[in-house]
């Protein structure tokens, strides 16, 4: 099962990995035709109801393949061709317009054109109007097109998701097409299980998306982690990140995390650090907010001030440059216990020394859903075992500890390995030897922290930060 957002991420990753959206659309339309012929080959005309987005583009491709099989097509476009919204759909529309036989076009720009529907006399109907692009109750002319389809005694095929069905929940948004089969792509969508009255038989079909699009991080994962900002957005709505770090020895690490988080789009980055360290961090950038804690290193006395800031935060990073002094260890463990008990839904990332200090407390970590970002040495502290050299075995080892602790693990290596509590794994193979320099891990923590601050942790979000 795959969410709509994750599917969009995979499409972006697929293009980046060499299989374009245009090719995926071609495969999708061809598969709709193949599934139709497998189930109930049409003997007369087929009506393809197409929208202006990618779902419509799939319908354009299917129409072309149906014509190639010698069957006449009525192409019903529910909107103005000048408003076709994706380059891939527009290319396929133009290709379809070059066909001068076996197809009749019916353009419904608004409700005045709905009388055109009376001309449609097809025994098979393909619904390619909205798919996963539904956003609220159906508007005209699509709503009337759906009613027209439902009144007809025809064999009906939905492309990906029946028009009017929410692909995430299965909720029917006022009206929806009732189909005999739904041909959905790559994997089933969550809402289809709850809308069987409308989907008919759900057929999952492969559209040629490379495995690397799902198994390796790409630009789609970044897009998922950085949703567009609404015009009405206000300060703090896109993340308030707290970084607990810094010590008498390490000043730069928490500053690098904070600066990286700001570059990754967080609205507010606050560093809680010992007073002297915090004052130096202030000089790095006026955009970094600091909380000046007593002492030269983190100690339990500082926790009340940190906890006051946590109440305002949407994600927390603990560890960059924090050191491993005895008082610091006590403070970090006490802070972790408080977070687990009082803030169970707050995304928390333990990195560097912060991870070292809690690594032995598996009982404390288990079931929290926190993000732990070890390198090979810290992984051994966490598990008691060295990482295997073989990449496949490494993936299994990281997935195993993620499942055991019910946490997310981000293993920093030449190939980063991200694993979730369900054991799923995404890798990132875009690293290079130049990333061994000090500070890259702090930057990574800041980027991931920024992404976490904007919503619930997901494996894709964490992989996007790598």
N, C-alpha and C positions, 0 to 999 in steps of 0.2 A: 504494500500500500504506500502511496506517495501523496504528499500534500501538493496543492497547486503551486505554492511558492517554491518548494523544492524542485518541482518539475521545471519551473522557469529557470531555476539555477542550473539544472542539468542541460537545458537547451543552450544556455550561454556557455557553459563548460564544453559542450559538444562542439560548438562553433570554434572555440579556442583550440580544441584538440583536433580540428580538421574536418569535422562533419558539419556542414553549414545548416542553418535553419531552413534554407531553401531545399536542401536534400531531405531533411526530416519531414518537411511538408509534403514533398513528392512521395516519400515512402508512406506517410500517413494516408494520403488520398488513395494510393494504390492498394493499401491494405483494406480500406473500407470497401473498395470494389471487390477485392478477393473474398472478403468475409461474406459480402452479400451474395456472391455467386455460389459460395459454399453452402449457404443456408437456403436461399430461395432465388435462383437466377430469374431475373425479370424477362418477360417475353414481349412486353410492350414498352410504352414510354416510362421513363423515370423522371420524377420531379426532384430537383435539388434546390432546397431552400437555403440560401447562403447569406451570411452576415458580412460585415465590412472588416472583420478582424482575421486573425489567423485561423479560426474555426471555419470561416467562410473560405479562406484559402485552401484548406483541406478539401472543402466541398468542390471548389473549382477543379482541383486535381482529379477528384473522384469522377466528376462529370466528364472530363477528357478521357479517362480510362473507360468509362461506360460507353462513350461514343465509339471508341476504338473497338469495342466488342459488337458494334453494329446495332446498338439500341439508341433510339431517339431520346433526347433530354430536353426537359423544360427547366431552364435555369431561372429561378426566382431570386432576385437580389433585393434584400430588404433594406434599401438605403440608396443613396446617391453614389454612383461609381467614383465620383471625384473625392469621396470621403473614405475610400478604402485605406485602412490605417497602418498596414505594415508593408514594407517593400516586397516581402516574399509573396504575400497575397496579391499585391498589385501586379507583380510579374506573371502570376498564374492567371489572373483576370485577363491581362493583355494577350496571353497565349490562347486563352479560350475564345477571345474575340476574333482571333484569326481563323477560326473554324467556320466555314461557310455552309455546312450541311449537317443534318441530324441534330441541330440544336436550335431552340427558340428561346430568346431572352425576354424576361418579364421584369421590368424595373419598377419597384414600389418605393418611391421617394417619400411619400407621406400617405395619410389616410385617404386622400382623394384618389389614389391609384389602387385601392384595395379591390375595386371591381375586377381587376385583372385576374384575381384568384379564381373567378368563376370559369375562366377558360381552361384551367388546369384539369386535365383528365388523365391522371397517371395511376397505375396500379402499384407502384413502388415510390416511396417518398424518402428522401435523405434529409435529415435535419442537421444543417451545418451553420446555424445562425449565431449561436453564442458560445456553446461549450463551456469552458471554465471561465469565460470572460463575463459571466453574469454579474451584475452589480446593483441589486435592488429589484423591485417589482418591474415586470416587463412593460415597456412603453410601445407606443405605436411606431411603425406598423407591425412590429414583431409580435405584439400581443394578439392582434387579429390573425396574423399568419399562423400562430400556434393554434388558435381556435379552429381555423380552417383545416389544418392538418388533422386535428383530433376528430373532426366530423367525418373524415373520409375513411372509407373501407379499403384501405391500402396497407401494404406491408411497409412498416416504418422503421428506419434505421437512424439512430442518433450517432453523431460523430463526437466521440470523447465523452460528452455529458449531454443529456437531453436539455434543450433550451428551457430555462426557467427553474432548473434544479440547482441548488447551491452545491457545488462540488465538495465543499468541506463538511457540510452538515446534513445534506439531503433534504433540507427545507425547500418547499415549493414556494416560490416567490410570487404568489397570486395565481399563476397559471403556468403550465408546463406541458411539453409534448409527451404523449404516451406512445412509447415505441415498442416494437417487437424485439429488437436487439439494440444494444449499445456497444459500439466498437471503441474501446478506450485504449490509450496508447501508453506503452512502456510498463505501466503498472496500474492497478485499480485506484480510484480516488475515494477518500473516506466517505463522502456523501452518498456514493452509489449504493452502498449496503442498506441505507435507510430510505431509498426511493425506488424500490423494486416495482412498484405500481407503474412507474414511468419508464424505467430502464429496460424492462423485459430481461432477456438473457444478456449478461455482461460478458463480452469477449475481449480479453486483454491481448493486444498484439504488439509485436516488436516493430519499431520503426527505424532500426539501425543506429540507435544512439550508442556510441562506443562505451565500453565498460569504464574506461578511464575518466569519462565525464562524471561518473558516480563515485568512483573509488579514489579519485585524486582531486585535490582542491583546484579551483579555478576562479575566474572572474565572477561566475554566477554565485559562488559562496560569499564573495565580498558584497555583491548586490543585495543578497538576502540580509546581510548584517547591517546594511546602510539603506534602509527604506527612505524614499523621498520625503523631504520636509514639507509639511503643509504650510500654506501661506499664512495661516493664523498661529503658527508655532510661537512659543514664548521661551524665555531663558530657563534652562533646566529641563525642558521637555525632552531633549535629546541626550539626556544622560548627565548625572552628577556622580563623578568617579572619585572615590577616596583611595589614596595610596598611603599605606602605612609602611614606612621604611626609613632608610638613612640611619647613620650612626656617627660616632666620633671618627671612624676610619673611612666610611664610604659616604660621599656627598652626592656624587654624580648619578648614581643608579636611580633613585626615585625621581630625580629631575628628568632624566631621559624617558622614564615611563610616563611622566606627566606631559612632557612635550609631545611624545608620540601619540598619546591619547587625544590631545588637542588637534594634532594633524589628522587623526582618524575621525574627527567629527564630534567628539564629546563636547557638550556645552560648557561644563565646569569640571576642572581637574584640581583637586585639593590634595596637598601632601602634608601628612601628619608626621613630623620628624622632630628630633631633639632640637632645642632652641638655636644653638650655634649653626647646626646643619641647615635648619629651615631658613635662617637669615641668608646664608650663602645661596640657597636655592632661589630665594626671592630675586637675587641679582641675575639669574639666568634668563628670566622672562617675566614681564609684568602680567602675563596671562595666568601664571601659576599662583594659586592661592595656597598659603601655608598655615598650618596650625603649629605653633611653637610649644613643644612639650618640655617639661622640666628634665634636667639631667643631660648627660652627654650621650647616653644610649637609652633605648626604650626600656622602661621599667614598669611594673604594675601600677605605680602611682599615676601614670599617664592615662590609664584606661578610661576613667570617667569622661575625660575630654574627648577621647577618640569615640567613645560610644555616643556622645551627644552629636557628633558629626555623622555617625553612621545612620542615625535616625533620618537624616536629610539625603542620604546617598542612595543611588540606584544600583551600585556595584562597588566592590571593594577589592583592592589588590593588597596582599600582605607579603612583604619579604624583600623587595629590592634594596640592597645595601643595608639591611637591618642589623646584620651581625649576629653572633652566636653567644654573646655574653650570658652569664647565668641568669641575671635579672631579666634580660630580654627573652630568654627561653620561657621563664615563668609567665611573663606578660603575654607572649604570643599564644601559649597554651590556654591561658585564662580567657584571652580574647576569642580564641576559636571555640571554646566551650560556650561562651555567651552567644556567639553568632549561631551556633547549632541549636541552642535552646530557644533564643528569643527572636531570631531572624532567619527562620528555616527557608524562606523563599528568596532571600537576597543572594544574588550571584556573587560568589567569592572565589578569587584566584590566589592560590598559594604558590609563590615563586621563590627561587634562589634560597637564601638563608631561612626565609619563612617556611619554606617547604621542608628544609632540613630539620627544623625545630619541631615540626608536627609529624614527621615521617614515621616515628616509632609509635605514634598514638593511633593505630589503625582503628581501634574501637571508636575513637572520637571522629575519625574521618568517614567511617562506614555509613552509607545511606544519606549523606548530606547533599550529594549532587554537586559538590564543589569542583573547581577546576584545579588540577595539580599539573605543574609544568616542569618536570624533571629533565635534566640531561642524564647521560648514562650513569654517572656516579651517584646522582640523587635517586635514580631509579633503583639502584642497588640498595641504598639506604631504605627506600620505601618497601622493597620486596624481599630483601635479603639474598637476592640472586643477581648475577651479572646478566647483561643483555646478550642474547645470542648474536652471532655475527651474521647469520643468514637473515635476509630481509623478511621472508615469509614467516620464519620462526619469531622474529622480533614483533611482527604484527600480532601474532597469536599471544605472545607474552604481554604486550601492552593491553590487548583486548581482555585478557584474563584478569589482570589486576583492576581494570576499569569495572568489569562485571562484579568482581569480588567486593570492591569498596563501594560500588554503586556511585562512582564519581566519573568525571571526565578526566582523561589523561592526555596531555599534550607532550609527547616525547620530543625533545629538541635534539636533532641529529642531522646528518647529511641529507637524509630523507626524513622529514618530520612525520610522526605518526600520531594521529588524533583518534582516540577511542572513546565511545560513550558507554553509559551504564548498561545498555542493551547489547554491548559487544560489537557494535558496528564500527568500522574503521574507515577513515579518510586519510590519505597521505599527501604530502607536498614534496614534489621532486624538483622544485625550482631553485633550491639553495645552491651556494657556491662556497669554495674554501675561504673567501674573504669574510664570510660571516662568523669566523672563529674569533674575531676581535672582541675585546670586552665591551659590553654595553648592548650588544645585539639582543641578548635575552631580555634586557630591561625594556628595550624598544618593543619587542614582541609582546611582553606583558602589558604594556600601555595600549597597544593596538587592540589586543583581545579584550582588555578591560573596557575600552571605549565601546566596542561592539556589544559586550555584555550589558553595559549600562543602559542600553536602549531596549532591552527586552529579555525574555527568558532564554537561558543558555540552550543552544542546540549544537549538535556536532558540526553542522555546516557553518554556523556562526564562528565557532572556535577555529575550524579549519580555514575559514576566510581570513582570519587574522595572521595566519602563517605566511 
